[in-house]
Every structure is written in C-alpha cells, then in structure tokens.
Amino acid sequence: MKITIQINEQTADTEIAITCNRLTPEIDKIMATLRILDQQLMVTKEEENYLLDVAKIAYIEAVERKTFVYTEEDVYESKLKLYEMEERLCQGGFFRVSKNTLVHLRFIKSLKNDVSRKLRLTLLNGEQIMVSRQYADEIKKRLGVM
C-alpha cells in the first residue's frame, strides 16, 4: 500500500481519495475509520446535551434500561438503545463484548483469559471489562489473537 499526502495551503476543504484496483476488506476498514472520525453522537450529562465525537468513546454500556457512553474522562447518557448504537458503530471499530456492552477496539490495551472461557479486557484508562464466552472467540479473531 502506498500513502501520499499533498499539502496545499490554498485548499479550503480536506479531501481524501483512495485509488485501488478493487475494494478489499482492508479498504472497507479504512473507509469505516474515516467515516467514524467525522461522526458525532448526541449525549447528555447533568441535564445538558453534548455532541460527542464517536472517536472519543471507549465503550458503551446498557444498565437498567439506560445507555451510558464512556470516554476516558467522562460518562454520558444516550437516548439510543444499545442495539441502535451497535448498528451505527459496528463498522467503525466498535464490537459487542457482552449482552450489555460495546467496546471501541482502539481503546483495548490488553486481554487476558479468565474463568469459564471468558476474557478480561483492560482498556487504555486501566478500566477492565469482561467479554462473555459468546463473544470471546470473535473478539480474539478481530484483534488477531486467534
């Protein structure tokens, strides 16, 4: 793969062009990553609404019929259900790790096998999240461990 960057101070908008002989899974991942960099999500914290860059989200968790969005610094609430979040974000590096949790793969620091074929993920901020058996093999594949 060849990457070329052209800097032109006269350019008003940034444009990204991909030249290839066919679409591959790698190019699909690049496009999904670029799309998520520009994506925002409406969230709430202390009765105030925020537009949050999706790239800053470490993980999302559903607890007692509420959806919480975690960044490295803050916790927000979203009106979207977890399955709606998954539909929007799964192509952008998010992965379901349990019935109630989605994790942004780029925030995973390490993983460790745990009891009963579960996995324990450690995020960049030190927080630990359990991966249920149902999703353990798939996340290992996604991370290139298997």
C-alpha positions as CSV (number, residue, x, y, z in Angstrom):
1,M,0.0,0.0,0.0
2,K,1.3,3.5,-0.9
3,I,0.2,6.6,1.0
4,T,0.6,10.0,-0.5
5,I,-0.1,13.3,1.3
6,Q,-0.2,16.6,-0.6
7,I,-0.2,19.8,1.4
8,N,-1.7,22.8,-0.4
9,E,-2.3,25.9,1.6
10,Q,-4.8,27.1,-1.0
11,T,-7.2,24.1,-0.4
12,A,-10.3,25.0,1.6
13,D,-11.5,21.5,2.4
14,T,-9.6,18.3,3.1
15,E,-10.2,15.7,0.5
16,I,-9.2,12.0,0.8
17,A,-9.0,9.9,-2.3
18,I,-8.4,6.2,-2.4
19,T,-7.1,4.7,-5.7
20,C,-7.3,0.9,-5.9
21,N,-7.9,-1.8,-8.5
22,R,-10.7,-3.4,-6.3
23,L,-12.4,-3.0,-3.0
24,T,-10.9,-5.2,-0.3
25,P,-11.7,-5.7,3.4
26,E,-8.7,-3.5,4.3
27,I,-10.1,-0.6,2.2
28,D,-13.5,-1.1,3.8
29,K,-11.9,-0.8,7.2
30,I,-10.1,2.4,6.2
31,M,-13.3,3.9,4.9
32,A,-15.2,3.0,8.1
33,T,-12.5,4.5,10.2
34,L,-12.6,7.7,8.2
35,R,-16.3,7.9,8.5
36,I,-16.3,7.4,12.3
37,L,-13.7,10.3,12.7
38,D,-16.4,12.6,11.4
39,Q,-19.3,11.0,13.3
40,Q,-20.9,12.6,16.3
41,L,-23.4,11.4,18.8
42,M,-25.9,13.4,20.9
43,V,-25.4,12.6,24.6
44,T,-26.5,14.1,27.9
45,K,-24.6,14.9,31.2
46,E,-26.2,16.6,34.1
47,E,-29.2,17.7,32.1
48,E,-27.0,19.3,29.4
49,N,-26.8,18.0,25.8
50,Y,-23.4,17.5,24.1
51,L,-22.3,16.5,20.6
52,L,-19.6,13.9,21.3
53,D,-17.1,12.7,18.7
54,V,-17.6,9.0,18.3
55,A,-13.8,8.5,18.1
56,K,-13.5,9.6,21.8
57,I,-15.8,6.8,23.0
58,A,-14.1,4.0,24.8
59,Y,-17.1,1.8,25.5
60,I,-20.9,1.9,25.8
61,E,-22.9,0.1,28.4
62,A,-26.6,-0.6,28.9
63,V,-27.7,-0.7,32.6
64,E,-31.2,-0.8,33.9
65,R,-32.8,0.3,30.6
66,K,-30.4,3.3,30.2
67,T,-27.4,3.6,27.8
68,F,-24.2,5.0,29.2
69,V,-21.4,6.3,27.0
70,Y,-17.9,6.3,28.5
71,T,-14.9,8.3,27.3
72,E,-11.5,8.4,29.0
73,E,-12.6,11.5,31.0
74,D,-16.4,11.4,31.4
75,V,-19.6,9.4,31.5
76,Y,-22.7,10.5,29.4
77,E,-26.1,9.1,28.9
78,S,-27.7,8.5,25.5
79,K,-31.3,8.1,24.5
80,L,-30.4,5.4,21.9
81,K,-30.7,1.7,22.8
82,L,-27.6,-0.5,22.7
83,Y,-28.7,-2.3,19.6
84,E,-29.1,1.1,17.8
85,M,-25.6,2.1,18.9
86,E,-24.3,-1.2,17.6
87,E,-26.0,-0.7,14.2
88,R,-24.4,2.8,13.9
89,L,-21.0,2.0,15.2
90,C,-20.0,-1.6,14.4
91,Q,-18.4,-0.7,11.1
92,G,-16.3,1.9,12.9
93,G,-14.3,-0.3,15.2
94,F,-16.9,-1.0,17.9
95,F,-17.6,-4.6,19.0
96,R,-20.2,-6.2,21.2
97,V,-18.4,-8.0,24.1
98,S,-21.5,-8.9,26.2
99,K,-25.2,-8.6,26.2
100,N,-24.9,-5.1,27.6
101,T,-21.6,-3.7,26.4
102,L,-19.9,-2.4,23.2
103,V,-16.2,-1.7,23.2
104,H,-14.2,0.6,20.8
105,L,-11.4,-1.7,19.7
106,R,-8.8,1.0,19.6
107,F,-9.2,1.6,23.3
108,I,-8.2,-2.0,24.2
109,K,-4.8,-2.2,25.9
110,S,-4.6,-5.9,26.7
111,L,-6.7,-9.0,27.1
112,K,-6.4,-12.0,29.4
113,N,-8.2,-15.3,29.5
114,D,-10.5,-15.6,32.5
115,V,-12.6,-18.4,34.1
116,S,-15.1,-20.3,32.0
117,R,-13.7,-19.2,28.6
118,K,-14.4,-15.5,29.3
119,L,-11.9,-12.8,28.5
120,R,-10.9,-9.8,30.6
121,L,-10.2,-6.6,28.6
122,T,-8.1,-3.9,30.0
123,L,-8.7,-0.5,28.4
124,L,-6.1,2.3,27.9
125,N,-7.5,4.1,31.0
126,G,-7.0,0.9,33.1
127,E,-10.7,0.0,33.3
128,Q,-11.4,-3.7,33.0
129,I,-14.4,-5.2,31.1
130,M,-15.5,-8.8,30.9
131,V,-16.1,-10.4,27.5
132,S,-18.7,-13.2,27.7
133,R,-18.0,-16.6,26.2
134,Q,-20.4,-15.9,23.4
135,Y,-18.2,-13.1,22.0
136,A,-14.7,-14.2,23.2
137,D,-13.6,-16.1,20.1
138,E,-14.8,-13.4,17.7
139,I,-13.0,-10.6,19.5
140,K,-9.8,-12.7,19.5
141,K,-10.2,-13.0,15.7
142,R,-10.8,-9.3,15.3
143,L,-7.8,-8.5,17.4
144,G,-5.6,-11.0,15.6
145,V,-5.0,-13.2,18.6
146,M,-6.6,-16.3,17.1
